[in-house]
Amino acid sequence: MEFVQRQPTSKAPADWFTGDVWWDVIAAGQEPSRLRANLVRFAPGARTHWHSHALGQTLHVVSGIALIGTRDGTVLEAHPGETVTCPPGEEHWHGAGPERFMEHIAMWEGTGGGGAETTWGEAVGEAQYNALRTHRT
């Protein structure tokens, strides 16, 4: 057993995100582990670009309100303590609402064998970001 070497907080790349986003790597599993986990902090209005994960992704909201959108126009609103899963290959985006910061833990798996874990697409448009939100009751 050992402590994981902490990495400095990193600013997320503009090629993958709109707005100010920062992350801390929690886990970047080494073979045979394929676990990936980041604590991601989104400024108000910040969000990912469209993307999908080969083996899916799980998002656990720590603070603020997370918005998670899909290509069919659904935008889920997730609150602290709630967890949302995105199935393998589903294009989606996630980020903060327009008025408050949001933090979530993003978890996914590496593919093993060097295949792409995440496929990135275009930026999320304002109409897509501002679509009607749905919250689980």
Rosetta silent file (secondary structure, phi, psi, omega in degrees, C-alpha in Angstrom):
SEQUENCE: MEFVQRQPTSKAPADWFTGDVWWDVIAAGQEPSRLRANLVRFAPGARTHWHSHALGQTLHVVSGIALIGTRDGTVLEAHPGETVTCPPGEEHWHGAGPERFMEHIAMWEGTGGGGAETTWGEAVGEAQYNALRTHRT
SCORE:     score description
SCORE:     0.000 S_00000001
   1 L     0.000  144.490  179.242    0.000    0.000    0.000 S_00000001
   2 L  -157.043  156.871  172.853    1.246    3.510   -0.734 S_00000001
   3 L   -73.351  143.478  176.658    0.152    7.115   -1.066 S_00000001
   4 L   -80.166  136.854  176.922   -0.396    8.278   -4.632 S_00000001
   5 L   -65.512  119.515 -179.101    1.957   11.025   -5.771 S_00000001
   6 L   -73.007  139.154  175.906   -0.170   14.200   -5.985 S_00000001
   7 L  -103.590  152.237  177.612   -0.079   16.131   -9.221 S_00000001
   8 L   -64.976  152.662  172.229   -0.573   19.902   -9.411 S_00000001
   9 L   -57.700  139.687 -179.079   -4.011   21.250  -10.322 S_00000001
  10 E  -121.662  143.776  172.460   -4.239   21.675  -14.113 S_00000001
  11 E   -79.046  132.943 -179.028   -6.262   24.049  -16.268 S_00000001
  12 L   -69.728  145.487 -176.471   -8.421   22.076  -18.689 S_00000001
  13 L   -71.094  139.219  179.692   -7.553   22.538  -22.374 S_00000001
  14 L   -63.583  -19.623  177.446   -9.620   24.994  -24.447 S_00000001
  15 L   -69.618  -17.786 -175.704   -9.832   22.337  -27.189 S_00000001
  16 L  -118.584  -13.235 -173.293  -12.121   20.300  -24.910 S_00000001
  17 E  -136.218  150.859  170.402  -13.851   22.918  -22.712 S_00000001
  18 E  -108.049  129.215 -179.538  -15.691   26.226  -22.933 S_00000001
  19 L    88.403 -173.728 -176.756  -14.961   28.616  -20.056 S_00000001
  20 L   -89.169  119.942 -178.584  -12.689   28.188  -17.071 S_00000001
  21 E  -137.603  136.466  179.110  -12.284   24.604  -15.888 S_00000001
  22 E  -130.163  150.290  176.645   -9.640   23.123  -13.588 S_00000001
  23 E  -140.608  155.430  171.169   -8.998   19.545  -12.492 S_00000001
  24 E  -119.713  127.889  176.533   -7.090   17.482   -9.995 S_00000001
  25 E   -74.579  124.105  175.527   -6.219   13.919  -10.935 S_00000001
  26 E   -92.104  -46.274 -178.893   -7.419   11.560   -8.208 S_00000001
  27 E  -146.406  133.192  172.926   -6.528    8.300   -9.943 S_00000001
  28 E  -132.732   74.769 -171.070   -4.802    7.432  -13.201 S_00000001
  29 L   -47.916  139.912  174.491   -4.618    3.683  -12.792 S_00000001
  30 L   -99.645  142.163 -179.712   -1.581    1.814  -14.012 S_00000001
  31 L   -44.843  136.428    9.807   -2.098   -1.596  -15.639 S_00000001
  32 L   -83.824   -6.773  178.196   -3.786   -3.785  -14.733 S_00000001
  33 L   -68.704  141.894  175.739   -5.995   -1.019  -13.249 S_00000001
  34 L  -120.509   12.286 -178.146   -7.824    1.104  -15.807 S_00000001
  35 E   -65.575  134.447  172.761   -9.478    3.432  -13.276 S_00000001
  36 E  -129.214  134.822  177.440   -9.492    7.153  -14.072 S_00000001
  37 E  -151.137  130.272  176.823  -10.928    9.759  -11.680 S_00000001
  38 E  -130.187  141.706  166.429  -10.630   13.553  -11.641 S_00000001
  39 E   -89.522  119.689 -173.612  -12.097   16.219   -9.384 S_00000001
  40 E  -116.975  131.312 -179.136  -13.224   18.843  -11.910 S_00000001
  41 E  -114.081  121.643 -178.766  -14.123   22.456  -11.036 S_00000001
  42 E  -109.579  129.974  171.044  -16.247   24.462  -13.478 S_00000001
  43 L   -71.457  161.172  177.511  -16.705   28.249  -13.291 S_00000001
  44 L   -51.096  131.332  179.333  -20.278   29.495  -13.900 S_00000001
  45 L    82.035  -10.167 -179.058  -21.254   28.748  -17.508 S_00000001
  46 L   -76.580  150.515 -177.772  -18.211   26.541  -18.157 S_00000001
  47 E  -162.466  162.646  174.334  -18.735   23.151  -19.771 S_00000001
  48 E   -74.151  166.788  164.778  -17.111   20.344  -21.708 S_00000001
  49 L   -81.543  171.455  173.745  -17.372   20.032  -25.462 S_00000001
  50 L   -58.207  140.215  177.439  -19.400   17.137  -26.840 S_00000001
  51 E  -162.521  166.786  173.964  -17.609   13.884  -26.132 S_00000001
  52 E  -140.999  159.639  179.732  -18.071   10.161  -25.527 S_00000001
  53 E  -119.580  133.959 -177.183  -16.189    7.529  -23.556 S_00000001
  54 L   -55.011  -37.765 -176.813  -15.401    4.093  -24.936 S_00000001
  55 L  -115.885   16.782  178.765  -16.421    2.420  -21.661 S_00000001
  56 L    88.103  175.823 -179.313  -18.829    5.058  -20.311 S_00000001
  57 E  -148.579  146.942  174.847  -18.441    7.661  -17.579 S_00000001
  58 E  -120.731  133.701 -179.837  -19.828    8.265  -14.099 S_00000001
  59 E  -119.540  124.421  177.555  -20.219   11.788  -12.672 S_00000001
  60 E  -114.898  117.269 -175.704  -20.677   12.390   -8.942 S_00000001
  61 E   -78.967  127.323 -179.076  -21.660   15.970   -8.060 S_00000001
  62 E   -98.562  -45.178  179.754  -19.761   17.394   -5.075 S_00000001
  63 E  -151.382  156.206 -178.598  -20.963   21.015   -5.057 S_00000001
  64 L    76.719 -166.383  178.327  -23.115   23.338   -7.134 S_00000001
  65 L  -117.807  124.502  178.195  -25.519   22.169   -9.821 S_00000001
  66 E   -92.645  139.709  171.425  -24.240   20.054  -12.707 S_00000001
  67 E  -110.115  131.418  179.919  -25.834   20.149  -16.129 S_00000001
  68 E  -129.112  118.060 -175.626  -25.437   17.003  -18.252 S_00000001
  69 E  -114.368  151.154  177.736  -26.706   17.095  -21.834 S_00000001
  70 E  -122.266  164.504 -176.378  -27.263   14.465  -24.523 S_00000001
  71 L   -61.962  -21.999  179.495  -27.634   14.699  -28.312 S_00000001
  72 L   -80.851    2.971  177.768  -31.418   14.216  -28.090 S_00000001
  73 L    95.719   -4.623  177.643  -31.662   17.597  -26.322 S_00000001
  74 L   -69.260  133.973  171.875  -32.103   16.269  -22.783 S_00000001
  75 E  -126.827  110.841  177.934  -30.323   18.342  -20.130 S_00000001
  76 E   -85.628  143.691  174.272  -30.275   16.758  -16.676 S_00000001
  77 E  -110.269  116.509 -178.018  -29.757   18.897  -13.580 S_00000001
  78 E  -114.708  138.304 -175.086  -27.830   16.997  -10.886 S_00000001
  79 L  -107.002  165.738 -179.729  -27.347   18.232   -7.317 S_00000001
  80 L   -51.144  134.472 -179.041  -24.647   17.545   -4.694 S_00000001
  81 L    90.985  -11.427  179.123  -24.584   13.883   -3.692 S_00000001
  82 L   -92.039  150.015 -177.961  -26.245   12.736   -6.932 S_00000001
  83 E  -126.421  134.584 -179.878  -24.505   10.474   -9.430 S_00000001
  84 E  -123.571  135.293  175.726  -25.210   10.235  -13.165 S_00000001
  85 E  -107.881  142.354  175.691  -23.900    7.535  -15.511 S_00000001
  86 E  -115.345  121.209 -175.308  -23.279    8.010  -19.224 S_00000001
  87 L   -67.036  161.691  177.439  -23.257    4.733  -21.182 S_00000001
  88 L   -53.662  133.872  174.827  -20.376    3.675  -23.421 S_00000001
  89 L    79.050   -7.008 -178.611  -20.282    5.621  -26.689 S_00000001
  90 L   -77.842  123.428  175.921  -23.044    8.113  -25.753 S_00000001
  91 L   -72.044  133.261 -177.461  -22.188   11.655  -26.821 S_00000001
  92 E  -156.175  173.222  171.872  -22.771   14.066  -23.960 S_00000001
  93 E  -142.517  162.190  175.500  -21.505   17.223  -22.270 S_00000001
  94 E  -152.884  152.152 -179.573  -21.431   18.426  -18.664 S_00000001
  95 E  -178.940 -168.464 -178.182  -20.726   21.625  -16.825 S_00000001
  96 E   -90.172  154.086  169.899  -21.881   24.288  -14.398 S_00000001
  97 L   -66.641  175.039 -174.387  -25.068   26.299  -14.530 S_00000001
  98 L   -75.588  -10.105 -170.516  -24.763   29.977  -15.437 S_00000001
  99 L  -116.517  -13.211 -174.943  -24.802   31.346  -11.886 S_00000001
 100 L  -143.149  155.102  172.164  -22.623   29.161   -9.640 S_00000001
 101 L   -66.720  157.398  176.902  -19.448   27.129   -9.585 S_00000001
 102 E  -142.435  140.486  173.937  -19.814   23.342   -9.792 S_00000001
 103 E  -125.352  137.450  171.451  -17.499   20.496   -8.816 S_00000001
 104 E  -140.205  159.463  170.568  -17.875   16.853   -9.746 S_00000001
 105 E   -98.348  119.468  177.453  -15.801   13.733   -9.642 S_00000001
 106 E   -97.931  128.156 -178.338  -15.540   12.299  -13.150 S_00000001
 107 E  -127.454  134.624  176.970  -14.810    8.564  -13.288 S_00000001
 108 E  -155.702  175.111 -179.899  -14.136    6.420  -16.343 S_00000001
 109 E  -116.858  144.058  169.017  -11.964    3.512  -17.428 S_00000001
 110 L   -71.128  159.383 -176.099   -9.048    3.342  -19.785 S_00000001
 111 L   -85.788  -16.687 -172.765   -9.504    0.902  -22.628 S_00000001
 112 L    70.429  146.236  178.606   -6.293   -1.047  -22.161 S_00000001
 113 L    74.766    8.311  173.480   -4.216   -1.745  -25.212 S_00000001
 114 L    85.393    4.605  177.789   -3.889    1.942  -26.130 S_00000001
 115 L   -70.125  159.843 -179.147   -7.348    2.569  -27.602 S_00000001
 116 L   -66.353  127.155  176.532   -8.953    6.005  -27.240 S_00000001
 117 L   -78.984  -39.867 -175.158  -10.699    6.431  -23.869 S_00000001
 118 E  -131.665  136.861  174.818  -12.485    9.633  -24.877 S_00000001
 119 E  -113.018  119.804 -175.242  -13.536   10.965  -28.275 S_00000001
 120 E   -96.983  143.404  178.448  -13.899   14.762  -28.343 S_00000001
 121 L  -122.611 -153.722 -174.625  -16.230   16.743  -30.593 S_00000001
 122 L   -78.173  166.792  177.290  -17.336   20.308  -31.142 S_00000001
 123 L   -64.675  151.339  176.751  -18.205   22.969  -28.568 S_00000001
 124 L   -80.915  126.891 -179.411  -21.711   22.953  -27.073 S_00000001
 125 L   -73.992  163.207 -178.866  -23.781   25.808  -28.483 S_00000001
 126 H   -61.276  -39.707  179.673  -25.662   28.335  -26.363 S_00000001
 127 H   -64.209  -40.298  178.389  -29.068   26.915  -27.369 S_00000001
 128 H   -66.208  -43.284 -179.418  -27.963   23.405  -26.335 S_00000001
 129 H   -64.960  -38.803 -175.292  -26.523   24.709  -23.045 S_00000001
 130 L   -92.055   11.127  179.235  -29.633   26.774  -22.247 S_00000001
 131 L   -62.666  159.375  178.133  -32.177   24.043  -23.090 S_00000001
 132 L   -54.360  133.259 -178.588  -34.910   23.184  -20.599 S_00000001
 133 E   -95.899  148.612  175.492  -33.471   21.207  -17.669 S_00000001
 134 E  -118.975  133.727  174.192  -34.878   18.061  -16.113 S_00000001
 135 L  -122.797  137.890  177.553  -34.256   17.062  -12.490 S_00000001
 136 L   -66.424  136.849  178.581  -35.098   13.730  -10.948 S_00000001
 137 L  -112.155    0.000    0.000  -37.710   14.068   -8.211 S_00000001
